[in-house]
Structure formats: C-alpha cells, structure tokens
Amino acid sequence: MSHSTVPRSSAEASTPVKTPVASDDATGPRKERGSGKLSLRHRFRRDRALILMTLPAIVLVLVFNYLPILGNVVAFQDYDPYISDNGIVSILNSPFVGLENFQRIFEDSAFWNAVENTLVLFFVQLVLFFPIPVLLALLINSVVRPRVRAVAQAVLYLPHFFSWVLVIAVFQQMFGGAGMLSQLLRQNGYDGLDIMTNPDTFPFLLTAQSVWKDAGWGIIVFLAALASVPQDHYEAAAMDGAGRWRRMWHVTLPALRPVIALLLVLRVGDALTVGFEQILLQRDGVGPDAGEVLDTFVWWNGVRNQDFGYAAAAGLIKGVVSIGLVLAANKVAHLMGEQGVYKK
C-alpha cells in the first residue's frame, strides 16, 4: 500500500521550522552578546585551576614589586629612617620638600655623568652583545649530531651559574696588571697591560664579561623558537633549490623575528639598568668618572651617603624614563608589524 501523497496546505508549508535556542544553564556557557567570547564568569570557571596555581606568584609580585612602589613618596621628602624603628612611621613623620630633590639632581654633574656612562654602556652592549645569542643559536641549531649539540649547550650555559665575583676574578687573572696577558708581554720585552683599570676600554670590558657569562643562557629562547619551525618549511625551500644560507635567511630568521623584536623591546626598556653588581665590584678600579652608572649612583647616595630622598628621586626618574622607553620601543615594533610586549 502506497503512502499518501496529499500535499500540505500552503500555510503549513510556508511556516518555517523553529530550532530550539540553547538556554543559559549549567550545561551551556553564556557568550557575550554581539561577540563569540565567553563571559567572564565562565572563563573564570574554566581556568580556575590555572588561576589557583598562579596565585602564589601573583602574591609575590604584589608584595615585592608593586607594594614597594608606595615607598617612592620619600623622593618628595627629606626622609630620615632614624625617626622611628617603624619605616611607615618614619615616612609619615619625615618633612615634605616637594621637588627639591629633583632640582638637586638636575643640577648635579655627577648625575649627568652617570646617565652618560649608562647610555654609552647600553649602546655598546646592544651592538656587541645582543646579536651574539642569535648567532650562537643558529650555530648550535645547524649542528647535526645531537651529542655534539648537547655538549656545546652545556659548555655555553655553564658560565651563567658563576657569580660576578668569580667572573671578575677570572678576568683579573687574565687581563689585570699582574695577569697572564701582562706577564706574557713582559716576558717578550713589551710593557705590561692592565685592561681592568683602563677607563677608555671599560665599556668593552664589561661587555666581554657579559658575553662570556650570559650569552649561552640567552640562546635558550632562540633555540626554543627554532624548535617550533616546521621541518617541511626547510624541505620545501630545499626542493625549490634554496641552499643552506638561503634557508636560514628565508625560513630561520623570519621564525626568529618576533622573538628578536620582543627581546629588543625589553632590552631597550632595560637600557638604564646595566648590571649593578658587575659594575659596583669594578667601580673603584676605574674611578667614578668612567664606572659610575645610574644604579651605582643611587646606591652610593642612598646607602653610603644616607641621602635617601635624593637617591629615591634618582631612582624614580630612572623608572619613569624606562617606562617611556618600553612604550616607544613597543610602538616601533607595532610599526614594523610585530606584536612586541603587548598587542595594539
């Protein structure tokens, strides 16, 4: 028996079939109206385990990084820590002097000398030190044998775990007035050479020490970026006839470009911080005219001379300028098409 072929009425045929709309209940996450994003409540429920794991780190950052920012108020005071055993009471009872500390700083030739030394050292390290981890990462990545690569990484990483006291002692034994190089020159009839106390070569000495100590550690980020490059990109470039250098130029370097831009932005923002412990240990050897930077200037005036308000004002100026440098460098990264520290 055949099925009925009686058509439905025109009204019934024209009635659209309605699909049920998912309601906002416990089984379905609510999305923000007009966008495909989850609501804040559901994102919190989804990521609550990760949030709980990061809470200790957030507390540490708040306590040791953001809470001390309130202490910058001493830059506007004639701060005396000996008023009370309680630091908060000392701040509350210290007299306000307004912008007097900042006026003293801008009139102090020693401050401008420290700024000049800091900027010179930053540019020297940016040109001579920053490219070296990239080159080392490319060199290690080109090594075929895994065992040779592991040994090279271990040898390059090892100096990072040395203290600056040990690093400077090694350089002193090699390039000091009684070091190995000076003794070798005297044995061959030449005058001795003391690079460790030469103010003219001091920025290059500091850069050489930083390269030996931290260049190996800096390649970790670049090696991680290289490990994320798909091998089929190299294979496709090789099939198109690209040699080793062309593959590095057109495949490897574009993969490293976002990481290089990010680290360059961070390095520019850290331009006024050029190694406090390293320079402080060698400051007396070359004199304050060549060895004074902003960090040692703040330490010398704040700790040694007990002029805390003056030192805090110098540190506050350094922090504000560093923030401006980060924003400017990040803007340049956006203009170059890179993400930088944060998106637009």
C-alpha positions in Angstrom: 0.0 0.0 0.0 1.5 3.3 -1.1 2.0 6.3 1.2 -0.4 9.2 0.9 0.8 11.9 -1.5 -1.6 14.6 -0.3 0.3 17.9 -0.1 0.3 20.0 2.9 -1.5 23.3 2.9 0.3 26.4 1.7 0.2 28.0 5.1 1.7 24.9 6.7 4.3 24.6 4.0 5.4 28.2 4.4 5.7 28.1 8.2 9.4 28.0 9.0 10.7 25.3 11.3 12.0 26.8 14.5 15.0 25.3 16.1 15.3 25.5 19.9 17.6 28.1 21.3 20.1 26.8 23.8 19.3 28.4 27.2 21.9 29.7 29.6 22.2 27.0 32.2 24.9 25.0 33.8 25.4 22.8 30.7 26.0 25.6 28.2 28.4 28.6 28.7 26.9 32.0 28.0 28.6 34.1 25.4 28.7 37.8 25.4 26.0 39.4 23.3 27.3 40.5 19.9 30.5 38.5 20.1 31.6 34.9 20.2 33.5 35.3 23.5 32.7 33.5 26.7 31.5 35.6 29.7 34.0 36.4 32.4 32.2 34.1 34.9 32.5 31.1 32.6 36.1 31.9 31.7 36.9 32.0 35.4 35.2 28.6 36.0 37.1 27.1 33.0 40.5 28.4 34.1 40.1 28.3 37.9 42.8 25.6 38.3 45.4 27.7 36.4 44.4 30.8 38.3 44.8 29.0 41.6 48.3 27.8 40.5 49.3 31.4 39.7 48.1 32.9 42.9 51.3 32.4 44.9 53.3 34.1 42.1 50.8 37.0 41.9 51.1 37.5 45.7 54.9 37.5 45.5 54.8 40.1 42.7 52.4 42.3 44.6 54.3 42.1 47.8 57.9 42.5 46.4 57.3 44.6 43.2 54.2 46.7 43.5 53.8 47.3 47.2 57.3 48.9 47.5 56.2 51.4 44.8 54.4 53.3 47.6 57.8 54.0 49.2 58.6 56.3 46.3 56.9 59.0 48.3 60.3 59.5 50.1 61.5 61.1 46.8 59.5 64.2 47.8 60.7 64.1 51.4 63.7 64.8 53.5 63.5 61.2 54.6 65.1 60.2 57.9 64.9 56.5 58.7 66.1 57.0 62.2 63.0 58.8 63.4 61.4 55.5 64.3 62.1 51.8 64.2 59.0 51.5 62.1 59.6 52.5 58.5 56.0 53.6 57.9 56.2 55.9 60.9 59.5 57.4 59.6 57.8 58.1 56.3 54.8 59.8 57.9 56.9 62.0 60.2 59.5 63.0 57.6 59.0 66.5 56.2 57.9 67.1 52.6 60.3 69.1 50.5 58.3 68.9 47.2 60.5 68.9 44.1 63.7 70.0 45.9 65.4 66.6 45.4 64.6 66.6 41.7 66.0 70.1 41.4 69.2 69.0 43.1 69.5 66.0 40.7 69.2 68.1 37.6 71.9 70.5 38.8 74.3 67.6 39.8 77.0 67.0 37.3 77.7 63.6 38.8 74.1 62.5 37.9 74.5 63.5 34.3 77.9 61.7 34.2 76.2 58.6 35.4 73.5 59.0 32.7 76.1 59.4 30.0 78.1 56.3 31.2 74.8 54.3 31.4 73.8 55.2 27.8 77.3 54.5 26.4 77.4 51.1 28.0 73.9 50.3 26.8 74.7 51.1 23.2 77.9 49.1 23.3 76.2 46.1 24.7 73.3 46.5 22.3 75.6 46.4 19.3 78.2 43.9 20.6 76.2 41.6 22.9 72.6 41.4 21.7 73.3 39.7 18.4 75.6 37.0 19.9 72.9 34.8 21.4 71.1 34.8 18.0 74.3 33.8 16.2 75.1 31.1 18.8 71.5 29.7 18.5 71.9 29.5 14.7 75.2 27.8 15.0 74.0 25.2 17.5 70.9 24.6 15.5 73.0 23.8 12.5 74.9 21.0 14.3 73.6 17.7 13.1 74.9 15.4 15.8 72.7 15.6 19.0 75.6 14.7 21.3 77.8 17.5 19.9 74.9 19.9 20.3 74.3 18.9 23.9 77.9 19.3 24.8 78.0 22.8 23.1 74.9 23.9 25.0 76.3 22.7 28.3 79.7 24.5 27.8 77.9 27.7 26.8 75.4 27.6 29.7 77.9 26.9 32.4 79.3 30.4 33.0 75.8 31.7 33.7 75.9 30.0 37.1 79.1 31.7 38.1 78.8 34.7 40.4 80.1 38.1 39.2 82.8 37.9 41.8 84.2 34.7 40.2 83.8 36.1 36.7 85.7 39.3 37.5 88.4 37.3 39.3 88.9 35.2 36.2 89.2 38.4 34.0 91.6 39.9 36.6 93.9 36.9 36.4 93.9 37.1 32.6 93.8 40.9 31.8 94.9 42.6 35.1 98.2 44.3 35.7 99.7 41.1 37.1 97.6 38.8 34.8 98.6 36.3 32.3 98.5 38.6 29.3 100.6 41.3 31.0 103.2 38.7 32.2 103.4 37.3 28.6 104.0 40.8 27.2 106.8 41.5 29.8 108.5 38.2 29.0 108.7 39.2 25.4 110.1 42.6 26.1 106.9 44.7 26.0 105.3 46.9 28.6 102.6 45.3 30.8 99.0 45.9 30.0 96.2 46.5 32.6 92.9 46.4 30.9 90.9 46.1 34.2 91.8 49.6 35.3 91.7 51.4 31.9 88.7 53.8 31.8 88.8 54.0 28.0 88.1 50.3 27.4 85.9 49.8 30.5 82.6 49.6 28.4 84.1 46.9 26.2 85.5 45.0 29.2 82.0 44.9 30.8 80.5 43.8 27.5 83.1 41.0 27.2 82.3 39.8 30.7 78.6 39.8 30.0 79.1 37.9 26.8 81.2 35.2 28.5 78.7 34.9 31.4 75.3 35.3 29.8 75.4 34.7 26.1 75.0 31.0 26.4 72.0 31.4 28.7 70.4 33.9 26.3 70.3 31.4 23.4 67.6 29.3 25.2 64.8 31.5 24.0 66.1 31.5 20.4 66.6 27.7 20.4 63.0 27.3 21.6 61.8 29.5 18.7 63.9 27.5 16.2 62.4 24.2 17.5 58.9 25.4 16.7 59.8 25.9 13.0 58.1 23.0 10.9 60.7 20.9 9.1 58.5 20.9 6.0 59.4 24.5 5.5 63.0 23.6 5.2 62.2 20.7 2.9 60.0 22.9 0.7 62.8 25.5 0.5 65.4 22.8 -0.4 63.1 21.4 -3.1 62.9 24.9 -4.6 66.7 25.0 -4.8 67.5 27.1 -1.7 70.9 26.4 -0.2 71.8 26.5 3.5 72.2 30.3 3.6 69.0 31.0 1.7 67.1 28.6 4.0 68.5 30.4 7.0 67.6 33.8 5.5 64.1 33.0 4.3 63.0 30.4 6.9 65.0 30.6 10.1 65.4 34.3 10.5 61.7 35.0 9.9 60.8 32.5 12.6 63.1 34.3 15.0 61.9 37.8 14.1 59.0 38.0 16.6 61.3 36.8 19.4 64.1 39.2 18.5 61.6 42.1 18.4 60.2 41.2 21.8 63.6 40.8 23.5 64.8 44.0 21.8 61.8 45.9 23.2 62.6 44.5 26.7 66.3 45.3 26.3 65.5 48.9 25.3 63.2 49.2 28.3 66.1 47.9 30.5 68.6 50.4 29.0 69.1 52.2 32.2 69.9 49.0 34.1 73.3 47.8 33.0 74.5 45.4 35.7 74.7 46.8 39.2 76.8 44.1 40.9 79.2 43.8 38.0 79.9 47.5 37.9 79.9 48.1 41.6 82.7 45.5 42.0 84.9 47.3 39.5 83.9 50.9 40.1 86.8 51.8 42.3 89.3 50.3 39.8 88.4 52.7 37.0 87.1 55.6 39.1 83.6 57.1 39.3 84.1 59.2 36.1 84.1 56.0 34.0 82.5 53.5 36.3 79.5 55.4 37.7 76.1 54.4 36.3 72.6 55.2 37.5 72.3 52.1 39.7 75.6 52.7 41.5 74.8 56.4 41.7 71.5 55.6 43.5 73.3 53.1 45.8 76.2 55.4 46.6 73.9 58.3 47.6 71.2 56.3 49.2 73.2 53.7 51.2 76.7 55.2 51.6 75.7 58.9 52.0 72.4 58.2 53.7 70.6 60.7 51.4 67.6 58.5 50.9 65.2 61.1 49.4 67.8 62.2 46.9 68.5 58.6 45.8 64.8 57.8 45.6 64.3 60.8 43.3 67.0 59.5 41.0 65.5 56.0 41.0 62.1 57.4 40.3 63.4 59.3 37.3 65.1 56.2 36.0 61.8 54.2 36.3 59.7 56.8 34.5 62.2 57.0 31.7 62.4 53.2 31.4 58.6 53.0 31.1 58.7 55.6 28.3 61.4 53.6 26.5 59.4 50.5 26.7 56.3 52.2 25.2 58.3 53.9 22.5 60.1 50.6 21.5 56.9 48.7 21.5 55.3 51.3 19.2 58.2 50.9 16.8 57.7 47.1 16.9 54.0 47.6 16.0 55.0 49.8 13.1 57.3 47.0 11.9 54.4 44.6 12.0 55.4 42.7 15.2 53.5 42.2 18.4 56.1 43.4 20.8 55.3 43.2 24.5 51.6 43.7 24.1 49.2 43.9 21.1 47.7 47.2 19.8 
